[in-house]
Amino acid sequence: MKPMMISEFAARAGIGLETVRYYERRGLLPRPLRGPQGYRYYGLDSLRQVELIRGARQLGFSLREVESILSSWTKGATRCPALCETAMAKIQHIERQIAELHSRKRKLKTLMSQCTAAGGKSCSVAESRFPN
């Protein structure tokens, strides 16, 4: 595969040009090779790295967590305990978020049932101080 200029690389990676530049500044992507005119050229390894970044972001990992994952990945340690630990921490965070969302849903249903019970004469949602 021939090296890609930034516009082709961004299109194939499914990200914007500024995102490519941001990832480079942040150290998530290595500095690309430069042609005689100063154009950036990217290879397949950089494309795979962006795919890893995008996949991790879709799973809810922060850029800081992605940096840690990439650091392990580029060292060839994709099965290391640190990655499993990071993934487990993310699962626990998601479970806490789910529990919080369920709690909010219950509270809203309670408030709505009070509105319905009042026959529309009083709105418990509007009058609520939104207790915890």
Secondary structure, 3 states (H helix, E strand, C coil): CCCEEHHHHHHHHCCCHHHHHHHHHHCCCCCCEECCCCCEEECHHHHHHHHHHHHHHHCCCCHHHHHHHHHHHHCCCCCCHHHHHHHHHHHHHHHHHHHHHHHHHHHHHHHHHHHHHCCCCCCHHHHCCCCC
